[in-house]
Amino acid sequence: MPGDVGLKHASPLLVCLVVSLLAASHLEAQDKFGFTGVLGWETVSGGASQVLDQGITGEFDIYYHFGHLRAGIGVNVVSYDAITDKLPPVAAELAQSVSRVTLNLLVGYKFITDGALRPYVEGRVGYVRLRPEWNYWTTPGEPGENVEDRERGVQYGLRGGLEIPFAHKWSADISALWTGFSISEVEGNSAGLENFDSGSTIGVLAGVSFYP
């Protein structure tokens, strides 16, 4: 029958088409390394907001992708403006900024791996160090914590973003990031502050991602 002949010829074509689509899909979602660099802005809330105001942040991440999943490590650095009117005079004269450095373990999920818009979500946990530029949270020699300090602790967070490919192997990366951190207690009595050992931040980031 003519219909049977047509079907016999069409079947191999359909098989080839399906195999080609599957192969193309595999190529787009194959395992690969990726690198992301971003800059942004964030603000602080919680106990640490007594001393820390808004800050400029930068981050560099290295990922390995397993299809839609990705895991990696990242370094985040923030320079916060200090709220000097709440510090004792000696410290206020020296205060310019407080730095925060974080080393993170990252685990994320990219919802679309081969589209024009590629949304993702990411969780993180890591080591954090918070250090005042003037080296002391309170005035040296006064009661309270006469500490030089690099307060250390744990940071955790959640990031949601969007990758927008604009060239071969390159994508723009736009995201929002929430983090919380818990550090060794900062005793601020001599500066007229309440003690604090935690805080949280929210910010926006923008940069590029590269897939070699």
Backbone as CSV, one residue per row, in Angstrom:
resi,resn,N_x,N_y,N_z,CA_x,CA_y,CA_z,C_x,C_y,C_z
1,MET,0.852,-1.191,0.000,0.000,0.000,0.000,0.893,1.249,0.000
2,PRO,0.486,2.332,-0.707,1.286,3.547,-0.732,1.507,4.124,0.653
3,GLY,0.464,4.055,1.528,0.589,4.588,2.884,1.636,3.847,3.676
4,ASP,1.670,2.497,3.509,2.657,1.703,4.236,4.069,2.032,3.783
5,VAL,4.235,2.241,2.463,5.558,2.577,1.933,6.025,3.915,2.507
6,GLY,5.068,4.901,2.544,5.416,6.220,3.093,5.812,6.119,4.541
7,LEU,5.087,5.278,5.301,5.380,5.122,6.727,6.748,4.488,6.938
8,LYS,7.079,3.504,6.071,8.374,2.837,6.196,9.519,3.819,5.962
9,HIS,9.321,4.720,4.989,10.361,5.709,4.714,10.411,6.792,5.790
10,ALA,9.238,7.116,6.370,9.180,8.182,7.368,9.762,7.748,8.703
11,SER,9.604,6.457,9.033,10.055,5.975,10.337,11.536,6.221,10.586
12,PRO,12.439,5.861,9.648,13.860,6.147,9.887,14.139,7.636,10.058
13,LEU,13.392,8.484,9.309,13.584,9.919,9.433,13.191,10.412,10.818
14,LEU,12.065,9.880,11.328,11.620,10.255,12.665,12.632,9.831,13.721
15,VAL,13.177,8.609,13.558,14.183,8.118,14.501,15.414,9.012,14.477
16,CYS,15.865,9.383,13.274,17.037,10.254,13.145,16.781,11.626,13.774
17,LEU,15.542,12.133,13.593,15.200,13.434,14.158,15.227,13.405,15.669
18,VAL,14.629,12.339,16.244,14.605,12.211,17.702,16.017,12.087,18.258
19,VAL,16.850,11.257,17.607,18.234,11.082,18.063,19.001,12.389,17.986
20,SER,18.772,13.159,16.901,19.459,14.441,16.734,19.063,15.424,17.825
21,LEU,17.745,15.476,18.142,17.276,16.383,19.187,17.857,16.012,20.542
22,LEU,17.894,14.706,20.835,18.456,14.260,22.107,19.939,14.582,22.194
23,ALA,20.642,14.406,21.085,22.069,14.698,21.070,22.316,16.179,21.274
24,ALA,21.511,17.006,20.611,21.663,18.461,20.759,21.381,18.888,22.185
25,SER,20.334,18.288,22.786,19.988,18.612,24.165,21.122,18.227,25.107
26,HIS,21.744,17.078,24.848,22.847,16.623,25.687,24.024,17.577,25.600
27,LEU,24.296,18.073,24.389,25.416,18.980,24.218,25.218,20.273,24.999
28,GLU,23.968,20.754,25.058,23.711,22.008,25.761,23.831,21.855,27.272
29,ALA,23.451,20.674,27.773,23.414,20.469,29.226,24.559,19.597,29.723
30,GLN,25.617,19.448,28.906,26.705,18.574,29.299,27.466,19.143,30.498
31,ASP,28.201,18.276,31.171,28.990,18.699,32.310,30.098,19.641,31.840
32,LYS,30.324,20.725,32.581,31.354,21.684,32.187,31.648,22.641,33.337
33,PHE,32.807,23.285,33.250,33.194,24.300,34.218,32.615,25.653,33.830
34,GLY,32.430,26.503,34.843,31.987,27.859,34.595,32.612,28.809,35.607
35,PHE,32.776,30.061,35.210,33.369,31.084,36.067,32.463,32.313,36.055
36,THR,32.239,32.882,37.232,31.374,34.062,37.343,32.058,35.141,38.176
37,GLY,32.042,36.365,37.661,32.546,37.513,38.404,31.485,38.595,38.445
38,VAL,31.188,39.106,39.628,30.129,40.110,39.778,30.546,41.202,40.754
39,LEU,29.914,42.365,40.594,30.047,43.479,41.536,28.645,43.894,41.951
40,GLY,28.513,44.526,43.128,27.177,44.925,43.555,27.174,45.796,44.793
41,TRP,25.994,45.905,45.359,25.746,46.761,46.527,24.879,45.981,47.502
42,GLU,25.100,46.184,48.807,24.244,45.534,49.802,24.100,46.401,51.041
43,THR,23.080,46.099,51.811,22.823,46.811,53.056,22.683,45.814,54.197
44,VAL,22.857,46.279,55.435,22.933,45.402,56.608,21.750,45.625,57.540
45,SER,21.269,44.549,58.146,20.248,44.638,59.189,20.652,43.722,60.335
46,GLY,19.915,43.792,61.452,20.274,42.996,62.621,21.267,43.731,63.503
47,GLY,21.885,43.008,64.436,22.787,43.617,65.401,23.954,44.357,64.780
48,ALA,24.504,43.834,63.689,25.664,44.458,63.060,25.347,45.800,62.425
49,SER,24.064,46.104,62.231,23.696,47.374,61.594,23.971,48.574,62.506
50,GLN,24.321,48.317,63.799,24.735,49.418,64.678,25.988,50.098,64.157
51,VAL,26.848,49.312,63.532,28.144,49.809,63.072,28.260,49.816,61.554
52,LEU,27.601,48.848,60.899,27.755,48.690,59.456,26.595,49.309,58.696
53,ASP,26.939,50.102,57.703,25.935,50.711,56.833,25.942,49.945,55.507
54,GLN,25.644,50.581,54.406,25.673,49.940,53.107,27.110,49.657,52.677
55,GLY,27.275,48.755,51.706,28.626,48.405,51.275,28.693,48.030,49.811
56,ILE,29.912,48.071,49.272,30.191,47.638,47.908,30.741,46.222,47.976
57,THR,30.212,45.328,47.148,30.608,43.927,47.203,31.116,43.429,45.858
58,GLY,32.025,42.469,45.914,32.534,41.816,44.719,32.665,40.332,44.979
59,GLU,32.453,39.518,43.957,32.506,38.069,44.153,33.050,37.378,42.914
60,PHE,33.834,36.308,43.140,34.322,35.462,42.058,34.022,34.009,42.417
61,ASP,33.360,33.291,41.503,32.950,31.908,41.744,33.461,30.988,40.639
62,ILE,33.771,29.756,41.018,34.117,28.700,40.067,33.123,27.558,40.266
63,TYR,32.480,27.137,39.183,31.461,26.088,39.252,31.834,24.897,38.374
64,TYR,31.255,23.753,38.739,31.227,22.620,37.815,29.759,22.236,37.659
65,HIS,29.306,22.161,36.416,27.902,21.889,36.129,27.672,20.406,35.851
66,PHE,26.619,19.876,36.448,26.175,18.502,36.215,24.779,18.594,35.610
67,GLY,24.683,18.900,34.324,23.374,19.133,33.725,22.776,20.404,34.300
68,HIS,21.626,20.284,34.979,20.981,21.451,35.570,21.581,21.842,36.917
69,LEU,22.271,20.902,37.555,22.871,21.174,38.860,24.270,21.763,38.705
70,ARG,24.687,22.547,39.708,26.052,23.046,39.708,26.550,23.153,41.143
71,ALA,27.843,22.952,41.323,28.471,23.068,42.638,29.813,23.753,42.460
72,GLY,30.244,24.485,43.491,31.511,25.175,43.348,31.948,25.873,44.613
73,ILE,32.928,26.748,44.455,33.462,27.536,45.550,33.497,29.001,45.109
74,GLY,33.464,29.913,46.083,33.473,31.323,45.741,34.096,32.167,46.840
75,VAL,34.586,33.319,46.443,35.148,34.304,47.374,34.342,35.584,47.245
76,ASN,33.834,36.080,48.373,33.049,37.311,48.400,33.736,38.317,49.318
77,VAL,33.913,39.547,48.825,34.549,40.607,49.605,33.621,41.815,49.623
78,VAL,33.394,42.384,50.817,32.539,43.565,50.964,33.285,44.633,51.751
79,SER,33.149,45.875,51.338,33.667,47.008,52.101,32.474,47.854,52.534
80,TYR,32.189,47.848,53.839,31.050,48.588,54.384,31.462,49.968,54.861
81,ASP,30.569,50.918,54.710,30.757,52.220,55.367,30.483,52.027,56.852
82,ALA,31.320,52.622,57.691,31.100,52.553,59.139,30.190,53.702,59.567
83,ILE,29.303,53.433,60.538,28.432,54.472,61.089,29.204,55.145,62.215
84,THR,29.977,56.144,61.889,30.940,56.715,62.833,30.311,57.498,63.980
85,ASP,29.076,57.996,63.818,28.496,58.780,64.906,28.138,57.927,66.113
86,LYS,28.227,56.587,65.990,27.952,55.703,67.117,29.231,55.154,67.751
87,LEU,30.378,55.600,67.255,31.651,55.130,67.779,32.268,56.184,68.688
88,PRO,33.146,55.752,69.604,33.830,56.724,70.461,34.732,57.611,69.600
89,PRO,35.044,58.838,70.074,35.789,59.807,69.266,37.082,59.277,68.655
90,VAL,37.881,58.555,69.446,39.167,58.065,68.933,38.946,57.115,67.761
91,ALA,37.993,56.210,67.927,37.726,55.257,66.858,37.055,55.931,65.671
92,ALA,36.173,56.896,65.951,35.454,57.577,64.871,36.403,58.335,63.956
93,GLU,37.476,58.871,64.536,38.446,59.604,63.726,39.163,58.684,62.745
94,LEU,39.339,57.426,63.144,40.054,56.467,62.300,39.123,55.684,61.380
95,ALA,37.850,55.598,61.756,36.919,54.716,61.057,36.624,55.188,59.640
96,GLN,36.814,54.316,58.711,36.448,54.571,57.336,35.529,53.467,56.828
97,SER,35.928,52.234,57.094,35.143,51.116,56.595,35.409,49.851,57.401
98,VAL,34.559,48.870,57.202,34.713,47.546,57.790,34.695,46.554,56.639
99,SER,35.649,45.655,56.603,35.696,44.673,55.517,35.122,43.338,55.965
100,ARG,34.494,42.663,55.032,34.005,41.299,55.282,34.487,40.413,54.146
101,VAL,35.153,39.330,54.497,35.639,38.373,53.508,35.001,37.028,53.802
102,THR,34.460,36.393,52.770,33.784,35.108,52.949,34.267,34.101,51.918
103,LEU,34.546,32.884,52.374,34.850,31.764,51.492,33.642,30.840,51.521
104,ASN,33.015,30.623,50.361,31.747,29.891,50.303,31.828,28.573,49.552
105,LEU,31.030,27.619,50.009,30.697,26.433,49.217,29.339,26.712,48.584
106,LEU,29.203,26.447,47.292,28.008,26.820,46.540,27.350,25.596,45.915
107,VAL,26.030,25.540,46.001,25.254,24.501,45.325,24.044,25.172,44.692
108,GLY,23.856,24.965,43.389,22.766,25.649,42.706,22.050,24.774,41.691
109,TYR,20.976,25.334,41.175,20.172,24.644,40.159,19.787,25.653,39.086
110,LYS,20.117,25.347,37.830,19.762,26.207,36.706,18.528,25.604,36.036
111,PHE,17.421,26.348,36.047,16.152,25.824,35.546,16.165,25.598,34.037
112,ILE,16.844,26.464,33.295,16.950,26.332,31.843,18.419,26.452,31.485
113,THR,18.965,25.473,30.750,20.394,25.479,30.444,20.711,25.954,29.031
114,ASP,19.710,26.076,28.169,20.007,26.397,26.775,19.080,27.462,26.184
115,GLY,18.413,28.248,27.032,17.500,29.266,26.528,18.144,30.642,26.464
116,ALA,17.383,31.610,25.961,17.863,32.989,25.898,17.906,33.621,27.285
117,LEU,17.065,33.118,28.203,17.062,33.531,29.596,17.219,32.280,30.446
118,ARG,18.173,32.281,31.381,18.494,31.076,32.148,18.453,31.361,33.648
119,PRO,17.269,31.250,34.250,17.141,31.525,35.688,17.781,30.431,36.544
120,TYR,18.261,30.825,37.722,18.883,29.854,38.621,18.644,30.251,40.070
121,VAL,18.832,29.287,40.951,18.777,29.528,42.390,19.989,28.839,43.001
122,GLU,20.507,29.412,44.098,21.751,28.892,44.663,21.774,29.063,46.175
123,GLY,22.230,28.032,46.872,22.443,28.099,48.308,23.931,28.146,48.595
124,ARG,24.297,28.716,49.762,25.715,28.844,50.093,25.934,28.778,51.600
125,VAL,27.101,28.303,51.978,27.514,28.323,53.374,29.027,28.463,53.385
126,GLY,29.578,29.179,54.382,31.019,29.344,54.378,31.566,30.031,55.611
127,TYR,32.857,30.288,55.555,33.613,30.942,56.624,33.613,32.442,56.368
128,VAL,33.360,33.246,57.416,33.347,34.696,57.256,34.290,35.361,58.259
129,ARG,34.928,36.421,57.813,35.773,37.232,58.692,35.358,38.689,58.547
130,LEU,35.097,39.322,59.696,34.671,40.724,59.716,35.754,41.523,60.438
131,ARG,36.258,42.578,59.789,37.388,43.310,60.364,37.224,44.815,60.179
132,PRO,37.272,45.588,61.280,37.223,47.043,61.161,38.558,47.572,60.651
133,GLU,38.502,48.560,59.803,39.725,49.109,59.228,40.642,49.709,60.294
134,TRP,40.027,50.258,61.368,40.849,50.892,62.413,41.330,49.876,63.442
135,ASN,41.095,48.580,63.186,41.624,47.449,63.969,40.936,47.170,65.292
136,TYR,40.160,48.129,65.829,39.512,47.909,67.115,38.028,48.237,67.012
137,TRP,37.177,47.383,67.580,35.751,47.684,67.627,35.472,48.776,68.658
138,THR,36.291,48.825,69.701,36.129,49.852,70.735,37.476,50.517,70.976
139,THR,37.488,51.577,71.753,38.730,52.308,71.980,39.687,51.496,72.843
140,PRO,40.899,51.251,72.368,41.873,50.483,73.164,42.072,51.093,74.540
141,GLY,42.130,50.252,75.570,42.392,50.723,76.924,41.136,50.998,77.726
142,GLU,39.969,51.038,77.091,38.733,51.275,77.822,38.110,49.945,78.222
143,PRO,37.206,49.974,79.210,36.532,48.738,79.610,35.736,48.173,78.432
144,GLY,35.488,46.904,78.483,34.763,46.270,77.388,35.720,45.410,76.594
145,GLU,35.443,45.219,75.367,36.299,44.359,74.556,37.439,45.187,73.969
146,ASN,38.570,45.097,74.601,39.747,45.803,74.118,40.403,44.907,73.067
147,VAL,39.762,44.837,71.902,40.147,43.798,70.955,40.537,44.369,69.619
148,GLU,41.475,43.820,69.128,41.940,44.104,67.798,41.033,43.338,66.934
149,ASP,40.540,43.544,66.016,39.807,42.381,65.638,39.422,42.042,64.233
150,ARG,39.525,40.722,64.152,39.020,40.038,62.970,38.025,39.030,63.508
151,GLU,36.798,39.417,63.670,35.794,38.488,64.199,35.497,37.435,63.131
152,ARG,35.447,36.172,63.563,35.267,35.065,62.624,33.977,34.323,62.916
153,GLY,33.447,33.639,61.895,32.232,32.875,62.108,31.759,32.177,60.845
154,VAL,30.451,31.988,60.786,29.825,31.251,59.684,28.839,32.150,58.960
155,GLN,28.826,32.042,57.643,27.839,32.760,56.835,27.047,31.763,56.005
156,TYR,25.799,32.063,55.755,24.938,31.222,54.930,24.060,32.161,54.104
157,GLY,23.554,31.671,52.984,22.777,32.580,52.157,22.038,31.895,51.028
158,LEU,21.239,32.699,50.338,20.442,32.236,49.208,20.517,33.292,48.109
159,ARG,20.776,32.837,46.896,20.920,33.732,45.751,20.015,33.270,44.617
160,GLY,19.320,34.211,44.011,18.498,33.916,42.846,18.883,34.847,41.730
161,GLY,19.016,34.327,40.515,19.488,35.193,39.442,19.092,34.726,38.059
162,LEU,19.658,35.414,37.085,19.325,35.183,35.682,20.577,35.361,34.836
163,GLU,20.874,34.361,34.014,21.949,34.486,33.038,21.340,34.805,31.677
164,ILE,21.976,35.746,30.948,21.509,36.157,29.624,22.677,36.041,28.656
165,PRO,22.731,34.986,27.824,23.843,34.828,26.879,23.903,35.995,25.896
166,PHE,25.119,36.508,25.659,25.276,37.600,24.693,26.388,37.326,23.684
167,ALA,27.176,36.275,23.911,28.238,35.904,22.975,28.583,34.441,23.229
168,HIS,29.347,33.863,22.305,29.754,32.475,22.462,30.534,32.308,23.759
169,LYS,30.033,31.490,24.663,30.646,31.165,25.952,30.477,32.254,27.017
170,TRP,29.842,33.372,26.680,29.699,34.465,27.638,28.233,34.763,27.925
171,SER,27.929,35.083,29.193,26.575,35.470,29.599,26.632,36.610,30.597
172,ALA,25.658,37.502,30.513,25.486,38.497,31.577,24.828,37.799,32.760
173,ASP,25.165,38.197,33.960,24.622,37.573,35.172,24.073,38.664,36.092
174,ILE,22.777,38.582,36.399,22.111,39.541,37.286,21.444,38.748,38.410
175,SER,21.647,39.157,39.669,21.094,38.366,40.770,20.820,39.215,42.004
176,ALA,20.053,38.627,42.912,19.803,39.195,44.237,20.319,38.191,45.256
177,LEU,20.917,38.682,46.338,21.553,37.809,47.325,21.154,38.203,48.742
178,TRP,20.688,37.203,49.512,20.438,37.392,50.943,21.440,36.537,51.694
179,THR,22.050,37.101,52.742,22.951,36.314,53.589,22.687,36.606,55.058
180,GLY,23.006,35.636,55.889,23.013,35.817,57.333,24.376,35.378,57.836
181,PHE,24.866,35.994,58.901,26.154,35.563,59.435,26.128,35.574,60.961
182,SER,26.884,34.653,61.520,27.019,34.523,62.972,28.501,34.523,63.284
183,ILE,28.939,35.458,64.134,30.353,35.616,64.443,30.574,35.603,65.956
184,SER,31.846,35.569,66.369,32.148,35.688,67.796,31.656,37.055,68.264
185,GLU,31.178,37.126,69.488,30.488,38.330,69.963,31.391,39.558,70.008
186,VAL,30.859,40.656,69.492,31.536,41.949,69.574,30.945,42.698,70.759
187,GLU,31.774,43.006,71.750,31.314,43.724,72.943,31.507,45.222,72.731
188,GLY,30.412,45.930,72.621,30.502,47.346,72.297,30.178,48.285,73.428
189,ASN,30.251,47.806,74.685,29.840,48.644,75.815,30.612,49.957,75.921
190,SER,31.919,49.897,75.704,32.705,51.112,75.864,32.418,52.120,74.765
191,ALA,31.788,51.666,73.696,31.430,52.579,72.604,29.962,52.971,72.684
192,GLY,29.289,52.523,73.736,27.873,52.841,73.876,26.984,52.030,72.964
193,LEU,27.469,50.872,72.499,26.695,50.007,71.605,26.253,48.753,72.341
194,GLU,25.240,48.126,71.830,24.853,46.819,72.354,25.786,45.768,71.770
195,ASN,26.037,44.722,72.537,26.831,43.626,71.996,26.096,43.011,70.811
196,PHE,26.849,42.532,69.864,26.203,41.823,68.744,27.095,40.692,68.262
197,ASP,26.459,39.649,67.737,27.197,38.506,67.209,26.575,37.975,65.915
198,SER,25.722,38.776,65.282,25.086,38.314,64.052,24.567,39.498,63.245
199,GLY,24.151,39.203,62.051,23.572,40.213,61.175,23.093,39.553,59.899
200,SER,22.448,40.306,59.063,22.009,39.793,57.769,22.151,40.895,56.729
201,THR,22.245,40.493,55.476,22.408,41.459,54.395,21.495,41.101,53.234
202,ILE,21.182,42.089,52.426,20.474,41.861,51.183,21.084,42.787,50.140
203,GLY,21.296,42.260,48.939,21.961,43.080,47.942,21.651,42.636,46.529
204,VAL,22.185,43.393,45.576,22.021,43.077,44.151,23.412,42.983,43.532
205,LEU,23.562,42.090,42.548,24.847,41.819,41.906,24.675,41.803,40.389
206,ALA,25.706,42.201,39.676,25.682,42.136,38.210,27.103,41.896,37.715
207,GLY,27.218,41.070,36.681,28.545,40.759,36.139,28.443,39.845,34.943
208,VAL,29.446,38.984,34.773,29.472,38.078,33.614,29.838,36.668,34.054
209,SER,29.386,35.704,33.254,29.759,34.309,33.431,30.447,33.819,32.161
210,PHE,31.439,32.954,32.321,32.219,32.441,31.188,32.260,30.923,31.270
211,TYR,32.010,30.265,30.145,32.038,28.799,30.060,33.039,28.391,29.006
212,PRO,34.243,28.009,29.418,35.311,27.671,28.440,35.002,26.399,27.655
